[in-house]
Amino acid sequence: MLRYVNFDIVFQEIPGEVTLAVNLSNCPNRCKGCHSPHLQGDAGETLDEKTLFAWLETYGNAITCVCFMGGDAEPREVCRLAGFVRRQKDGNIKTGWYSGKAAMPAGISLSDFDYIKLGAYIEDLGGLNAPTTNQRFYRIEKGEMIDKTNSFHK
């Protein structure tokens, strides 16, 4: 069961999208210098279809994307809920996933996502906006992961 601590409408996590970013708890990665250590504990409310549907109804056309921030403890559940989001609003809501894992977990379908960020935060290398980052940001196009990390570099 996925749990969320909070959510917000954001503009920089997915370039070119107005994103409902959902911060998921129970993160197993324990990255040194983590900007959200409060997400390491098992806290928050249950994230399910009912909650997602209510948010989609509330925010309607104000958002273009839903991004799951974390969820590495339950990647199949992230994938399942991303698929649910994709089936809403006539498929006009995009989906993203920020994972701290180095590679996609086995059995996860790329078809449930439009964007995926992979890679643990390594303090010395910086986040996505640092040219030295180890993290990669991908746009999913025709079942392929296209690296778009440079879209974060100004």
C-alpha positions in Angstrom: 0.0 0.0 0.0 1.4 3.4 -1.0 1.0 6.3 1.4 1.4 10.0 0.6 2.6 12.7 2.9 1.6 15.7 0.8 1.1 16.9 -2.7 1.4 20.2 -4.6 1.1 21.7 -8.0 4.6 22.3 -9.4 6.2 23.5 -12.5 9.8 22.3 -12.7 9.8 18.6 -11.9 8.4 17.8 -15.4 9.5 20.4 -17.9 6.7 21.9 -19.9 4.0 20.4 -17.6 1.8 21.7 -14.8 2.3 18.8 -12.4 0.4 17.4 -9.4 3.4 16.0 -7.5 2.5 13.4 -4.9 5.2 12.8 -2.2 5.2 9.2 -1.3 6.5 7.9 2.1 8.4 4.8 3.1 11.4 5.5 0.9 14.0 2.7 1.2 16.9 4.6 -0.5 18.3 6.7 2.3 20.3 9.0 0.1 23.0 11.1 1.9 21.9 14.7 1.8 18.2 13.8 1.0 16.1 16.9 0.6 13.0 15.1 2.1 14.2 12.8 4.9 10.7 12.9 6.4 9.6 10.7 3.5 11.8 7.8 4.7 9.2 6.8 7.4 6.0 5.0 6.8 3.7 8.0 7.2 0.8 9.7 5.6 -2.5 8.7 4.1 -3.3 5.8 1.8 -3.0 6.6 -1.9 -5.6 4.8 -3.9 -7.8 5.3 -7.0 -10.5 7.1 -5.0 -8.0 9.7 -3.8 -6.4 10.1 -7.3 -9.9 10.4 -8.9 -10.9 13.1 -6.4 -7.7 15.1 -7.1 -8.3 14.8 -10.9 -11.8 16.0 -10.4 -10.7 18.9 -8.2 -7.8 20.1 -10.3 -9.3 19.1 -13.7 -7.8 21.1 -16.5 -5.4 23.0 -14.2 -2.9 20.2 -14.4 -1.4 18.3 -17.3 0.5 15.6 -15.4 0.6 13.6 -12.2 4.0 12.6 -10.9 4.7 10.0 -8.2 7.6 11.3 -6.2 9.1 8.1 -4.7 7.3 4.8 -4.2 10.5 2.7 -4.6 9.3 0.3 -1.9 6.3 -0.6 -4.0 7.1 0.0 -7.7 4.3 -2.2 -9.0 1.7 -0.2 -7.1 3.2 3.0 -8.5 2.8 1.5 -12.0 -0.7 0.4 -11.3 -1.8 3.8 -10.1 -0.1 5.5 -13.0 -2.1 3.3 -15.3 -5.2 4.4 -13.5 -4.4 8.0 -14.0 -3.7 7.5 -17.7 -7.2 6.0 -18.2 -8.8 9.1 -16.7 -9.7 12.4 -18.5 -9.7 10.6 -21.9 -6.0 9.9 -21.5 -5.1 13.6 -21.5 -3.3 13.5 -18.2 0.4 12.5 -18.4 2.2 10.5 -15.8 5.6 10.6 -14.3 7.7 8.8 -11.7 10.7 10.1 -9.7 12.5 6.9 -8.6 15.8 6.8 -6.7 16.7 3.4 -8.2 19.5 3.2 -10.8 17.4 1.2 -13.2 13.7 0.4 -13.9 12.5 -2.4 -11.6 11.7 -5.7 -13.4 8.1 -6.1 -14.5 7.4 -2.4 -14.7 5.6 -1.3 -17.9 6.9 1.9 -19.6 3.5 2.2 -21.2 2.1 3.5 -17.9 4.4 6.5 -17.9 5.3 9.6 -20.0 8.3 10.6 -17.8 10.6 8.7 -15.5 13.5 10.0 -13.4 16.0 7.4 -12.3 19.0 7.6 -9.9 19.7 8.1 -6.3 20.6 11.6 -5.1 24.4 11.7 -4.7 25.3 14.9 -2.8 28.7 15.5 -4.6 27.1 15.1 -8.0 24.0 17.3 -7.5 20.4 17.0 -8.6 18.9 17.0 -12.1 19.8 20.7 -12.6 23.6 20.0 -12.1 25.5 19.0 -15.3 27.5 16.5 -13.1 24.4 14.6 -11.9 24.1 10.9 -12.0 20.3 11.1 -12.2 18.6 10.8 -15.5 15.3 12.1 -16.7 13.6 10.3 -19.5 10.6 11.0 -21.8 8.9 7.8 -22.8 8.3 7.8 -26.6 7.1 4.7 -28.4 8.1 2.4 -25.6 11.7 3.9 -25.5 13.3 5.9 -22.8 14.7 9.1 -24.4 17.2 10.9 -22.1 16.0 14.5 -21.6 18.2 15.3 -18.6 19.7 18.3 -20.4 16.3 20.0 -20.3 17.1 20.8 -16.6 20.4 22.5 -17.5 20.2 26.2 -18.2 
